[in-house]
């Protein structure tokens, strides 16, 4: 894809070159301001927190697309996810990368979905099964990343085998028969996820079932009635105007 100019992101110095930021602090641009005989007021950058585990080759160009469409700059904070959420709850910044749930709905206002994230079921080609509805998982064991997953359904229908956040590790568990299926989160199609799986050891022995188990919009959010929440209508307009470019990036291999 074309080279990305970091006009919309305040990423500077060695941290930007290494692709990460230390300590979760904001990273300010180190480029000198252009000389001008006319005094202009530069709008303040918008503070935005993302997870320090985010997939930057995709997320940074995505955020730049939106910044360009909105005519703003980000003051980007890379934080552990719990700190990113807490700061947003306290009205300190916007946060990007979360989905809605009833508990969050009491705290946050949201942008429209930037893109959809899907939870796909991956099975062994030697032990496939049909999945149309969650009842089809009754009695089965799922390898999942750490954390609560479909708490209601798991108590009634299926067992969960924690497999950590490493896709390759869960794939090995599945190939070894420790579970009937693994849950893999991917923004693209089932075919795109299968291409990614083929890069893993024994990945060509796995297949992705055609219907996702879950589909969620990924959003910007800010605490209700906070100053950052006033930016959400502006972001909605930018997301709408950049929709085609956003979708092209979502469909890419970044």
Residue frames as qw, qx, qy, qz and C-alpha x, y, z in Angstrom:
[[0.000, 0.889, 0.457, 0.000, 0.00, 0.00, 0.00],
 [0.304, 0.787, -0.087, 0.530, 1.23, 3.63, -0.41],
 [0.449, 0.044, -0.524, 0.722, 3.66, 4.97, 2.14],
 [0.340, -0.799, -0.496, -0.008, 2.00, 6.49, 5.18],
 [0.213, 0.487, -0.207, 0.821, 2.80, 10.10, 6.14],
 [0.394, -0.424, -0.704, 0.412, 2.37, 10.49, 9.90],
 [0.020, -0.400, -0.081, -0.913, 0.61, 13.83, 9.52],
 [0.581, -0.539, -0.258, -0.552, -2.30, 12.86, 11.74],
 [0.851, -0.419, -0.283, 0.144, -0.31, 11.08, 14.47],
 [0.103, -0.897, 0.375, -0.212, 2.05, 12.74, 16.92],
 [0.968, -0.154, 0.068, 0.184, 4.73, 10.05, 16.75],
 [0.240, 0.907, -0.321, 0.132, 8.30, 11.21, 17.23],
 [0.231, -0.720, 0.641, -0.132, 11.91, 10.28, 17.96],
 [0.079, 0.312, -0.947, -0.028, 13.36, 6.84, 18.62],
 [0.477, 0.151, 0.738, -0.453, 10.05, 5.49, 19.93],
 [0.687, 0.537, 0.055, -0.486, 8.35, 5.92, 16.57],
 [0.392, 0.574, -0.685, -0.218, 11.28, 4.34, 14.75],
 [0.048, -0.188, 0.962, -0.194, 11.05, 1.28, 16.99],
 [0.464, -0.265, -0.668, -0.519, 7.29, 1.01, 16.61],
 [0.555, -0.558, -0.604, 0.130, 6.57, 1.27, 20.35],
 [0.079, -0.756, 0.150, -0.632, 6.48, 3.85, 23.12],
 [0.456, 0.005, -0.736, 0.500, 7.96, 3.51, 26.59],
 [0.091, -0.156, -0.595, 0.783, 6.03, 3.97, 29.79],
 [0.068, 0.664, 0.743, 0.043, 2.71, 4.76, 28.17],
 [0.091, -0.609, -0.123, 0.778, 3.50, 8.48, 27.96],
 [0.529, 0.807, 0.202, -0.166, 2.30, 10.69, 25.16],
 [0.634, -0.071, 0.377, 0.672, 4.74, 10.99, 22.28],
 [0.203, 0.867, 0.121, -0.438, 5.00, 14.47, 20.84],
 [0.729, 0.621, 0.108, 0.266, 6.18, 15.32, 17.37],
 [0.578, -0.520, 0.134, 0.614, 9.85, 16.36, 17.18],
 [0.477, 0.473, 0.395, 0.627, 9.55, 18.07, 13.79],
 [0.159, -0.280, -0.163, 0.933, 10.17, 21.85, 13.93],
 [0.329, 0.742, 0.494, -0.312, 7.24, 24.07, 13.21],
 [0.523, 0.487, 0.354, 0.604, 7.35, 25.67, 9.74],
 [0.216, -0.308, -0.125, 0.918, 8.46, 29.27, 9.75],
 [0.110, 0.700, 0.608, 0.359, 5.79, 31.78, 8.91],
 [0.118, 0.179, -0.120, 0.969, 5.39, 35.50, 9.06],
 [0.532, -0.388, -0.235, -0.715, 1.72, 35.01, 9.89],
 [0.192, -0.193, 0.808, -0.523, 0.77, 33.92, 13.38],
 [0.656, -0.138, -0.536, -0.513, -1.60, 30.97, 13.26],
 [0.565, -0.347, 0.564, -0.492, -3.26, 29.15, 16.10],
 [0.405, 0.165, -0.878, -0.192, -2.65, 25.42, 15.73],
 [0.777, -0.376, -0.126, -0.489, -5.53, 23.39, 17.15],
 [0.393, -0.505, 0.725, -0.255, -4.52, 21.34, 20.16],
 [0.391, 0.141, -0.881, -0.226, -4.06, 17.62, 19.44],
 [0.789, -0.311, -0.076, -0.524, -6.72, 15.23, 20.70],
 [0.225, -0.431, 0.840, -0.239, -5.58, 12.84, 23.42],
 [0.876, 0.100, -0.249, -0.400, -6.30, 9.25, 22.38],
 [0.429, -0.456, 0.768, -0.133, -5.39, 6.06, 24.23],
 [0.829, 0.230, -0.423, -0.286, -4.86, 2.68, 22.56],
 [0.922, -0.357, 0.151, 0.018, -3.75, -0.65, 23.97],
 [0.126, -0.741, 0.625, 0.212, -0.01, -1.28, 24.11],
 [0.533, -0.052, 0.834, 0.132, -0.80, -4.69, 22.58],
 [0.608, 0.652, 0.205, -0.404, -2.57, -3.30, 19.54],
 [0.741, 0.203, 0.459, 0.446, -1.53, -4.39, 16.03],
 [0.097, -0.711, 0.048, 0.695, 0.18, -1.15, 15.01],
 [0.195, -0.097, 0.661, 0.718, 0.74, -1.91, 11.28],
 [0.029, -0.559, -0.747, -0.359, -3.05, -1.82, 10.94],
 [0.236, -0.792, -0.502, 0.255, -4.19, 0.55, 13.69],
 [0.286, -0.527, 0.055, 0.798, -1.77, 3.44, 13.12],
 [0.057, 0.070, 0.566, 0.819, -2.65, 3.90, 9.42],
 [0.170, -0.617, -0.746, -0.186, -6.33, 3.52, 10.38],
 [0.281, -0.745, -0.352, 0.492, -6.09, 6.29, 12.97],
 [0.223, -0.320, 0.276, 0.879, -4.26, 8.49, 10.49],
 [0.012, 0.375, 0.718, 0.587, -7.02, 8.05, 7.91],
 [0.246, -0.760, -0.601, 0.024, -9.56, 9.21, 10.46],
 [0.342, -0.616, -0.098, 0.702, -7.40, 12.10, 11.66],
 [0.182, -0.044, 0.472, 0.861, -6.96, 13.31, 8.07],
 [0.110, -0.528, -0.712, -0.450, -10.70, 13.07, 7.38],
 [0.353, -0.786, -0.476, 0.175, -11.51, 14.93, 10.63],
 [0.261, 0.782, -0.091, 0.559, -8.81, 17.59, 10.18],
 [0.575, -0.777, 0.184, -0.178, -7.23, 16.88, 13.57],
 [0.411, 0.501, -0.718, 0.254, -4.05, 15.55, 15.14],
 [0.849, -0.420, -0.316, -0.058, -3.75, 12.80, 17.74],
 [0.110, -0.651, 0.656, -0.365, -1.72, 12.95, 20.92],
 [0.844, -0.001, -0.493, -0.212, -1.38, 9.20, 21.05],
 [0.423, -0.540, 0.622, -0.379, -1.06, 7.34, 24.36],
 [0.716, 0.119, -0.677, -0.123, -0.04, 3.69, 24.31],
 [0.394, -0.442, 0.548, -0.591, -1.14, 2.12, 27.59],
 [0.019, 0.081, 0.989, -0.119, -2.01, -1.21, 29.17],
 [0.229, -0.436, -0.657, -0.571, -5.67, -1.74, 28.30],
 [0.401, -0.641, -0.609, 0.238, -6.88, -1.38, 31.91],
 [0.279, -0.455, -0.109, 0.839, -5.17, 2.03, 32.17],
 [0.003, 0.120, 0.501, 0.857, -6.50, 3.13, 28.80],
 [0.321, -0.567, -0.694, -0.306, -10.05, 2.34, 29.93],
 [0.413, -0.615, -0.466, 0.484, -9.63, 3.91, 33.37],
 [0.211, -0.252, 0.089, 0.940, -8.30, 7.17, 31.91],
 [0.157, -0.290, -0.586, -0.741, -11.23, 7.29, 29.50],
 [0.397, -0.614, -0.682, 0.010, -13.68, 6.64, 32.35],
 [0.381, -0.578, -0.282, 0.664, -12.13, 9.57, 34.25],
 [0.306, 0.919, 0.239, -0.075, -12.59, 11.86, 31.23],
 [0.412, -0.657, 0.356, 0.522, -8.84, 12.21, 30.59],
 [0.029, 0.380, -0.680, -0.626, -8.86, 11.08, 26.96],
 [0.823, 0.252, -0.176, -0.478, -10.67, 9.24, 24.19],
 [0.495, -0.303, 0.812, 0.065, -10.03, 5.52, 23.87],
 [0.653, 0.410, -0.384, -0.507, -10.02, 3.44, 20.70],
 [0.332, 0.286, -0.896, -0.074, -10.40, -0.30, 20.21],
 [0.253, 0.045, 0.833, -0.490, -13.26, -1.34, 22.45],
 [0.284, -0.317, -0.747, -0.511, -16.66, -2.89, 21.78],
 [0.458, -0.404, 0.091, -0.786, -19.92, -2.23, 23.59],
 [0.413, -0.235, -0.872, 0.117, -21.33, -4.17, 26.53],
 [0.369, -0.775, -0.453, -0.240, -23.99, -3.31, 29.16],
 [0.591, -0.598, -0.192, 0.506, -21.46, -2.30, 31.82],
 [0.390, -0.059, 0.220, 0.892, -19.61, 0.03, 29.45],
 [0.006, -0.604, -0.539, -0.587, -22.86, 1.50, 28.16],
 [0.413, -0.815, -0.388, 0.120, -23.43, 3.01, 31.62],
 [0.522, -0.578, 0.078, 0.623, -20.09, 4.85, 31.46],
 [0.321, -0.217, 0.480, 0.787, -19.27, 5.69, 27.86],
 [0.580, 0.690, 0.116, -0.418, -20.57, 7.42, 24.79],
 [0.680, -0.058, 0.611, 0.400, -19.40, 5.91, 21.52],
 [0.211, 0.443, -0.462, -0.738, -18.60, 6.73, 17.93],
 [0.888, 0.281, -0.044, -0.360, -20.20, 4.75, 15.17],
 [0.887, -0.176, 0.362, 0.226, -18.33, 1.47, 14.49],
 [0.044, 0.741, -0.504, -0.441, -15.04, 2.04, 12.69],
 [0.487, 0.277, -0.769, -0.308, -14.89, -1.60, 11.55],
 [0.890, -0.259, -0.013, -0.374, -16.24, -4.99, 12.57],
 [0.013, -0.471, 0.870, -0.146, -14.25, -7.55, 14.56],
 [0.864, -0.038, -0.268, -0.424, -15.37, -11.15, 14.26],
 [0.453, -0.427, 0.761, -0.185, -14.79, -14.17, 16.46],
 [0.713, 0.312, -0.502, -0.377, -14.31, -17.13, 14.13],
 [0.850, -0.282, 0.425, -0.136, -14.42, -20.80, 15.06],
 [0.369, 0.599, -0.690, -0.170, -11.42, -22.74, 13.79],
 [0.911, -0.153, 0.313, -0.219, -11.59, -26.54, 13.65],
 [0.352, -0.370, 0.795, 0.326, -9.36, -29.39, 12.59],
 [0.535, 0.310, -0.489, -0.615, -10.01, -30.55, 9.03],
 [0.315, 0.059, -0.947, 0.001, -9.95, -34.09, 10.44],
 [0.126, -0.423, -0.813, 0.380, -12.70, -33.26, 12.99],
 [0.115, -0.183, -0.178, -0.960, -15.02, -30.68, 11.41],
 [0.051, 0.504, 0.818, -0.273, -18.56, -29.96, 12.61],
 [0.050, 0.623, 0.474, 0.620, -21.44, -27.79, 11.50],
 [0.196, -0.397, -0.450, 0.775, -22.04, -24.47, 13.24],
 [0.001, -0.587, -0.498, -0.638, -25.18, -22.41, 12.60],
 [0.418, -0.759, -0.060, -0.495, -26.14, -21.33, 16.12],
 [0.099, -0.610, 0.651, -0.441, -24.61, -21.35, 19.58],
 [0.862, -0.179, 0.310, -0.359, -26.60, -24.48, 20.53],
 [0.878, 0.395, -0.268, 0.025, -24.39, -26.38, 18.07],
 [0.248, 0.600, -0.628, 0.430, -21.55, -25.99, 20.59],
 [0.769, -0.459, 0.179, -0.406, -23.33, -28.03, 23.27],
 [0.954, -0.232, 0.177, 0.072, -20.93, -30.46, 24.92],
 [0.742, 0.507, -0.099, 0.427, -17.89, -29.20, 23.01],
 [0.578, -0.613, -0.024, 0.539, -14.64, -27.69, 24.31],
 [0.409, 0.874, 0.058, 0.257, -13.34, -24.37, 22.96],
 [0.645, -0.178, -0.079, 0.739, -9.75, -23.14, 23.16],
 [0.061, 0.938, 0.243, 0.240, -9.98, -19.42, 23.85],
 [0.317, 0.501, -0.345, 0.728, -7.74, -16.56, 24.90],
 [0.283, -0.224, -0.694, 0.622, -7.62, -15.70, 28.57],
 [0.222, 0.031, 0.145, -0.964, -10.57, -13.94, 30.12],
 [0.483, 0.321, 0.689, -0.435, -14.34, -14.51, 30.36],
 [0.152, 0.112, -0.669, -0.719, -15.96, -15.64, 27.13],
 [0.567, -0.209, -0.512, -0.610, -19.75, -15.91, 26.64],
 [0.127, -0.242, 0.783, -0.559, -20.22, -16.56, 30.36],
 [0.715, 0.080, 0.275, -0.637, -23.90, -17.50, 30.05],
 [0.836, 0.351, -0.308, -0.288, -23.41, -19.90, 27.19],
 [0.386, 0.439, -0.784, 0.210, -20.30, -21.54, 28.56],
 [0.343, -0.191, 0.721, -0.571, -22.12, -22.46, 31.75],
 [0.768, 0.215, 0.310, -0.518, -25.00, -24.03, 29.83],
 [0.830, 0.515, -0.067, -0.203, -23.43, -25.42, 26.69],
 [0.803, 0.444, -0.284, 0.277, -19.67, -25.75, 26.33],
 [0.725, -0.553, 0.000, 0.410, -16.38, -25.98, 28.20],
 [0.283, 0.929, -0.213, 0.105, -13.55, -23.49, 27.82],
 [0.867, -0.156, 0.003, 0.474, -9.87, -24.44, 27.68],
 [0.052, -0.958, 0.116, 0.258, -7.80, -21.27, 28.31],
 [0.855, 0.270, 0.177, 0.406, -5.13, -21.01, 25.65],
 [0.410, -0.461, 0.087, 0.782, -3.57, -17.62, 26.26],
 [0.316, 0.807, 0.068, -0.495, -3.45, -14.75, 23.80],
 [0.101, -0.479, 0.718, 0.494, -1.12, -16.53, 21.36],
 [0.780, 0.347, -0.096, -0.512, -2.93, -17.71, 18.22],
 [0.527, 0.426, -0.734, -0.049, -0.18, -20.21, 17.43],
 [0.105, -0.204, 0.860, -0.455, -0.44, -21.71, 20.92],
 [0.647, 0.190, 0.422, -0.605, -4.19, -22.21, 20.62],
 [0.716, 0.452, -0.380, -0.372, -3.71, -23.70, 17.15],
 [0.279, 0.354, -0.880, 0.147, -1.29, -26.26, 18.63],
 [0.375, -0.013, 0.732, -0.569, -3.84, -27.13, 21.31],
 [0.740, 0.351, 0.081, -0.567, -6.49, -27.65, 18.65],
 [0.604, 0.473, -0.614, -0.186, -4.21, -29.78, 16.47],
 [0.104, 0.267, -0.902, 0.322, -3.37, -31.91, 19.54],
 [0.471, -0.366, -0.748, -0.291, -7.07, -32.58, 20.18],
 [0.195, -0.172, -0.635, 0.727, -7.30, -30.66, 23.45],
 [0.335, 0.436, 0.335, -0.765, -10.39, -28.87, 22.17],
 [0.549, 0.488, 0.672, 0.093, -13.00, -29.23, 19.43],
 [0.357, 0.785, 0.242, 0.444, -12.55, -25.69, 18.13],
 [0.421, -0.313, -0.209, 0.825, -10.60, -22.56, 18.91],
 [0.131, 0.924, 0.350, -0.087, -11.91, -19.02, 18.88],
 [0.526, -0.049, 0.188, 0.828, -9.83, -16.61, 16.79],
 [0.124, 0.856, 0.266, -0.427, -10.57, -12.89, 16.54],
 [0.432, 0.003, 0.490, 0.757, -9.95, -11.41, 13.10],
 [0.231, 0.533, 0.122, -0.805, -11.21, -8.27, 11.39],
 [0.290, 0.332, -0.605, -0.663, -11.34, -9.87, 7.93],
 [0.829, 0.074, -0.248, -0.496, -13.14, -12.76, 6.28],
 [0.912, -0.241, 0.327, -0.055, -12.87, -16.47, 7.06],
 [0.846, 0.449, 0.001, 0.288, -10.62, -16.83, 3.99],
 [0.168, 0.823, -0.338, 0.424, -8.33, -14.06, 5.25],
 [0.609, -0.592, 0.458, -0.263, -7.99, -15.83, 8.60],
 [0.973, 0.067, 0.209, 0.075, -7.26, -19.13, 6.85],
 [0.605, 0.679, -0.204, 0.363, -4.42, -17.43, 4.96],
 [0.181, -0.764, 0.465, -0.409, -3.00, -16.27, 8.29],
 [0.852, -0.328, 0.365, -0.184, -3.36, -19.74, 9.80],
 [0.922, 0.357, -0.026, 0.148, -1.40, -21.29, 6.93],
 [0.288, 0.757, -0.434, 0.394, 1.65, -19.36, 8.11],
 [0.555, -0.559, 0.503, -0.356, 1.57, -21.32, 11.38],
 [0.015, 0.274, -0.961, -0.025, 2.97, -24.77, 12.01],
 [0.100, 0.276, 0.956, -0.019, 0.33, -27.36, 10.96],
 [0.283, 0.392, 0.210, -0.850, -1.94, -24.44, 10.00],
 [0.403, 0.188, -0.604, -0.661, -2.86, -26.14, 6.72],
 [0.231, -0.187, -0.954, 0.046, -4.61, -28.81, 8.80],
 [0.058, 0.449, 0.579, -0.678, -7.09, -26.24, 10.13],
 [0.044, 0.459, 0.577, 0.674, -10.18, -24.66, 8.63],
 [0.123, 0.099, 0.328, -0.931, -12.37, -21.69, 9.59],
 [0.185, 0.529, 0.826, -0.061, -16.11, -22.31, 9.86],
 [0.210, 0.434, 0.417, 0.771, -18.00, -19.92, 7.57],
 [0.307, -0.801, -0.325, -0.398, -20.22, -18.29, 10.20],
 [0.191, 0.425, -0.525, 0.712, -18.63, -16.14, 12.94],
 [0.406, -0.420, -0.758, 0.291, -19.53, -16.91, 16.53],
 [0.169, -0.797, -0.332, 0.474, -19.60, -13.21, 17.40],
 [0.404, 0.503, 0.263, 0.717, -19.43, -9.93, 15.49],
 [0.315, -0.776, -0.328, 0.437, -18.76, -6.61, 17.22],
 [0.329, 0.871, 0.050, 0.361, -18.20, -3.04, 16.13],
 [0.648, -0.212, -0.196, 0.705, -14.87, -1.53, 17.18],
 [0.041, -0.915, -0.334, -0.224, -15.33, 2.02, 18.43],
 [0.208, 0.359, -0.338, 0.845, -13.98, 5.24, 19.84],
 [0.482, -0.677, -0.555, -0.044, -15.38, 5.97, 23.29],
 [0.142, 0.368, -0.346, 0.851, -15.31, 8.70, 25.94],
 [0.100, -0.334, -0.767, 0.538, -16.89, 9.13, 29.34],
 [0.009, -0.754, -0.600, -0.267, -20.40, 10.54, 29.22],
 [0.157, -0.970, -0.175, -0.055, -20.52, 14.33, 29.60],
 [0.638, -0.464, 0.177, 0.589, -16.72, 14.58, 29.47],
 [0.129, 0.778, -0.255, -0.559, -14.77, 17.04, 27.34],
 [0.151, -0.269, 0.839, 0.447, -13.38, 14.28, 25.07],
 [0.384, 0.433, 0.813, -0.073, -16.95, 13.11, 24.34],
 [0.298, 0.782, 0.103, -0.538, -17.53, 16.38, 22.45],
 [0.026, 0.519, -0.672, -0.527, -15.21, 15.03, 19.72],
 [0.471, 0.123, 0.873, 0.005, -17.40, 12.01, 18.91],
 [0.554, 0.713, 0.344, -0.258, -19.73, 13.72, 16.37],
 [0.199, 0.814, -0.440, -0.323, -16.67, 15.01, 14.52],
 [0.246, -0.332, 0.898, 0.148, -15.23, 11.49, 14.45],
 [0.586, 0.392, 0.686, -0.178, -18.54, 10.04, 13.23],
 [0.486, 0.818, 0.006, -0.308, -18.48, 12.44, 10.29],
 [0.049, 0.694, -0.680, -0.233, -14.84, 11.55, 9.52],
 [0.451, -0.081, 0.889, -0.005, -15.52, 7.80, 9.71],
 [0.617, 0.580, 0.482, -0.227, -18.41, 8.16, 7.31],
 [0.399, 0.854, -0.208, -0.262, -16.40, 10.21, 4.80],
 [0.038, 0.618, -0.778, -0.106, -13.40, 7.85, 5.01],
 [0.847, -0.044, 0.421, -0.323, -15.48, 4.67, 4.88],
 [0.871, 0.474, -0.126, -0.034, -14.13, 3.39, 1.55],
 [0.332, 0.671, -0.587, 0.307, -10.50, 3.95, 2.56],
 [0.498, -0.423, 0.623, -0.430, -11.12, 2.36, 5.97],
 [0.931, 0.113, 0.247, -0.244, -12.64, -0.72, 4.35],
 [0.716, 0.595, -0.351, 0.101, -9.70, -1.04, 1.96],
 [0.024, 0.607, -0.688, 0.397, -7.35, -1.02, 4.94],
 [0.728, -0.206, 0.496, -0.426, -9.51, -3.54, 6.82],
 [0.939, 0.306, 0.083, -0.132, -9.36, -5.87, 3.79],
 [0.407, 0.734, -0.530, 0.119, -5.58, -5.50, 3.47],
 [0.870, -0.068, -0.434, 0.224, -2.97, -7.82, 4.93],
 [0.092, 0.639, -0.393, 0.655, -1.61, -5.10, 7.27]]
